[in-house]
Amino acid sequence: MFPEKELRMLYLRSRWQAWLQTAESLSGFAPPVYTELVSETDLASDSIYKVAQSMACVPTSASPAHTRRESEKAHSSAEIAAYLAKYIDAFFSWLAEVELQYRTLFSMKAALEKTDRADTRDPFVDLATFASQQFLSATQPLLGLLSDASGIANLQTLVSAHTQTLSRSDIGFALSFLAESLRERAFASVVQGIEGAVSDACKTIGALSAGSSWERLAVATRPLLELPGEPSAELARDPSKFLDQYRISPVGLLQYPLLADLLHVFRNCLHALRILVLAADGESSDLGANEVLVLLSMASVVFESELVRVAEALALCANSLLKAKVDDRSRVLKDACTAFVFGLVRNVAEIFEEVTTICDSVLDADTRFGGNGESSASLYSEAIYECLLPYL
């Protein structure tokens, strides 16, 4: 007759072996966590942690950096997300099932105390702790490679579902680490590429006064831009009305290649933001809603600051031309400033407003910014075009 503690150990070991087989069957490219199974292990060990630790080895033949580089070459972000979805779902489904069966089988027995003492600690807690540590070591390196908003949104939905399943348990602590990593990757997927594109654009604008080609800023065959009236400082204080007085479509912006390229980058980022916001539709937790709002706020700050950088570069170039009295280029720069404000800025602000409208439609008024039923995240900001008003 086996003592109760040994029966618990035998059961948990069988379930651990089942997970090892599941993990091994999953195809993919994650850093292998479970690669060796030893034959016989002392089942009379005081802790299942020792048993589990002896059954899994992390290989040392390949460094994490090497594994990361190979993954980047061989697999896209979408493939990484697809693998992680399978791996995450399988692990937490297994963990929830083991806990349910374990508590059912041993519910009539005297429960072992959850303490730090190895001789009294519940062996299931040890197994859950060790398995979660191994799980995180397998997933964290791959999470850093995610850049596709769709894949990240799907993973966030999956993690949210498992968080609700394990909400009454204390074994789902790995989910909080996953959620935090996915939040970081979600923000990175929204703003990726903007800083580099804006830096290149500012360098190009800065080189114009030194005699560089102006064709990147505005093509010679473009139609001249004429505002309906002189921009007034009073109207400029209301960004929505100010930008509404004139419009340059994305097609019209093609006459300004540098600005058209920037619009393309911003639209890609806004598309990623839209995907992440739409993924929040149907989420019931206030925490998820607040995370979307924080993401919108952070994205608006980054977008605005990068647009201001371009505006300041154009204003600096215009000021240099005025001092040098280069009249033949003043019209080019005037049109470029107009295209920036009423083409690039207006289009980016409109798309961002559409995304925030999606957010407002799926969230309660009390969960929106300020609790007043309206989202304060907006790109209708006077600060973006204020320095260009003298050159319009």
N, C-alpha and C positions, 0 to 999 in steps of 0.2 A: 504494500500500500504506500503510495507516494505521499509525502507531506504536502500540505496545501501550497507552500511556497514553491516547491519544485514543480507542481502541476501548473502553476502560473507561468513558471519559466519555460516549461515545455510548450505550452500553448503559444506564448509570445514568440518563442523561437520559430515555431512552425509558420506563424504569420509573417515574421521577418523574412524567412526563406521565400515565402510567396511573393513578397514585394520585390525581393532581389530578382526573381524570375520575371516579374512584370517589367521591372526597369531594364532588364537585359533584352527583353523582347521589343522594347520601343526602339524603332529605328531613328537615327539622328546623328548628331555630331557634337552633343554636349560633352564636356570633359568627363571621361568615364569615372564614375565614383565607385561602382561595385565591379571589381574585376577578378577577384579571387575568392573562392569559397574553401575554407579549410575543412578537412574531413570530420574530425571529432573534436568537440569542445567540451570542457568540463561543465556539465549542466548543474553542478552543485555550487557554482559561483554565487557569490553574494549578490551580484548585480547583473541584470540583463545587459547593462552597458558594456561590461567586459565581454559577454558573449557576442553581442552585436559588433563590437569593435574588432574582435578577432575574425569576423566573417566578412569584413569589407576592407579593402586596401585602396588607397589613392595612389596611382602609378606615379613614379618619379622620372620616367623616361622623357617626358615632354614637359617643358615649363609652361606656366599659364600664358606667358606672352607668346610663345610659339603656337600654342593651341589657338589663341585669339587670332593671330595672323592667318593661320590656315583657315579658320572659320570665315574670316572676312573675305578671303579669296574664293572659297568654294560655295558659299551660301549667301543668299540675300536676306534682308531683314524680314521679309515675308516668310521665308522658309524657317528662320530662327523662331519667329512668333508661332508658326504652326507646330513646330516641335515642342516648344515650351508649353503650348496649350495642352497637348497630349500628356506631357510629363507632369504638369501641375495638376491637371484633372485626375490623373491616375493616382498620384501620391495622396492628395487630400481625400479622395474617395476611399482609398485603402485605409488611411488613418482613421476616418470616421467609422468605417465598418469594423475595424479592429477594436476601437473603443466601445462600440455598441455591443459587440459579441463578448468582449472581456468583462464589461460591467454586468452583462446578463448572466454569464456563466458563473461568475464569482460573486454575485449579488447576495447570496445567502451565506457567504463566508464572512469571517471577520475581516473587515477592510484594513489594509496596512496603512499606517499613517504616512502622510506626505511630508516628510522631514528631510533634512540634509544628511541624516545618518544613513549610511549604506545598508545597515542591517534592518532598518524599519521602513525604508522608503519603498513606495509602491513600484515594482519593477516595470509596470506599464509606463510610468512617468519617465523612467530611464530610457526605455525604448523610444518613446515619442520624442524625447530630447535629442537623443543620438540620431534618429532618423531625420529629424528636422535639420540638424546641423549638416548632415550629409546632403540633404536635399538642397539647402542653400548653397553649399559649396559647388553643386552641379549647375545651379541656375544663375547665380549672380554674375559669373563671367559672360554669360550669354545675354543677360538683360542689358548690359552695357553696349551691346551691338545693335539693339533695336533702334530703328529710325523711322519705320513705317507707322503712320498714325492709325491705320485700320487695324494692324496687328496689335498695337498697344491698346487700343480701345477694346478689342475682343478679350485681351488678357485681363484688363481691368474689370470687365463684366464678369469674367470667370472667377477672379479672385474675390469679387464682391459676393458672388453666389456662395462660394465656400465659406466666406466669413460669416454669412448668415447661418449656414448649416452648423458651423462650429461655435456659434456665438455663446452657447451655454456651456461650453467646455473650455478648459484652460490649456489645451494642447495645440491650438492653432496659432501660436505666437509667430511662426514663420510667415504667416499671411501679412502681418504688419510690415515686415521687412520687404516682402514682395510689393505691397501697395506703395511704400515709400519710393522704391526703385522705379516703379512704373510711373509715378507722378513726375519724377525727375526726367524720365525718358519722354513722357508726354510733352512737357515743356520744351525739351530739346528738339523734338520733332516739329514743333510749331515755329521755332525761331531759327532753325538750322539754315545756314547759308546766307542769312540776312546781313550779318556783320561783315562777312567777307565781300559780299556784293556791294554794300554801301561804301566800304573802304576803297574798293577798286574804282567806284564811280567818283568818289571825292578826289582821288589821285588824278583821274582823267580830267576833272573840272579844274583842278589846281594847275594842271599843265597847260591849259588853254592860253593863259596870259603869257606863257613862254613861247608861244608860236606853234603849239601842237594843232593837229587837224581838228577843225570845228565840225566836221561831218558826223562825228560820233554824238555830238550834242544836238545838232539840228541839220537836216539835209537842206541843200541849197534850193531844191525845187518845192519846198513846203509852201502851203498857203499862209499868208500873214495872218496873225491872230489880232483881233480887235475886240476889246472888252466893250460892253454896252455903255459904260461910263467910267469915269475915274473912280478907282476904289477908295472909298472913304474910311477914315479911321473908325468912325462910329459904327458903320456896318461891319467892319472887320472884327468888332468885339463879339459879334454873334456868328460863330463859325458856320453854323448850319445855313443861315441866310446868305452869308458871304459866298460860300462855295456853291450855293444854288443859283447864283446870278449868271454863271457861265459853265459850260461843260465841254470837255474834250474826251471823246470816246477812246477806248483802248485801240481801236483801229486808227483814229487820228493821231494817237500817241506814237504810232510807228514812224511818223516823220521826225521823231526825236529818239533815235536808237538807244541812247544811254538810259533815258527814262523808261522806254518800253521794256528794256531788260530788267530794270528794277521792278516794274509792275509785274512782270512774269514771276520774279522771285517772291514778291509779297503775295501774289495770288496763290502760289503753291503753298506758302505758309498758312494762309487763311483757309485754304482747302483742308489742310491737316487740322486746323482748329475747328472747322465745321464738323469734321468727322468725330472728333473727341466730344464735342458738345452734343451732337446727335446721339452718341452712345449713352449719354446720361438720360435720355428719354426713357421713362419707365422705371428708372432707379427709384426705389422708395426711401432710401436713407437720406437724412438731412446732411450727413457727412459727405456723401457723394455729390450732392447739390452744391455744397459750400466749396468743394474742391474745384468744381467747374467754374464757379464764380472767381475763385482765386486765380485759376488759369487764365481766364479772360482778362482779369486785372493786370496780371504780370505780362501777358502778351501785349496789351495796349500800351504799357509803359515802354516795352522794348521797341515796338513799332513806332511810337511817337518819337522816341529819342533818336532812332535811326533816320527818320524823315527830317528831323531837325538838323541832323548832321549834313544831309544833302542840301537843305535850304541854306545853311550857313556857308557851305562851300560855294554855292551859286552867288550868294550875296558878297562874299569875299572877292570872287572873280569879277563881279560887276563893279565893285568899288575900285578894283585895280584898273579896270578899263576906263573908268571915269577920270581917275587921276592921270592916266596916261593919255587921255583924250583920243582914244581909239574909236572914232565914230562909226567906222564901217562894221564893227562887231557889236555895237550896242543894240542894234535891232535883233540880231541873232540871240543875244543873251536875254533881251526883253521877252521874246517869244518863248525861249526855254524856261524862263521863270514863270511865265503864264501857264505853259504846259505842265510844269511841275505842280503848281497850285491847283489848277482846275482840271488837270488830267490825272496825274499820279496820286496826289493827296486825296482828291475827291473820290476817285474810284476805290482806293484802299479804304477810305472812311465809310463808303457806302457798303462795301462787302462786309466790313467788320460790324457795321450796324445790323446787317442781315443776320450775322451769326449771333449777336447778342439778342436779337429778336427771337431766334430759335430758343435761346436759353430762357428768355422771359416767358415763353409759351409753355414750357415744361416745368417751371418752378413756381412755387407759391410766392405771393407777394412778400410774406414775412422772411423768406430766405434770400431775397434779392438784396443787392447792395443797398445799405441804408435802411432797409425795411420799408421803403416808401413805394414799392411796386415798380420801380424803374431801376435799370442797371446803370451804374455810374461809369462803367467801362466804355469809353468812347474815344474815337480818333478825330472828332470834331473839336479841334483845339487851335486856339489863336496862336499858341506858341510855335506851331509848325511853320506858319507862313509869315509871321510878324516881321522878320528881318527882310523879307522880300517885298513888302508893300511899296517902298520907294522905287522899285524897279519894274513894277507891273505897268 
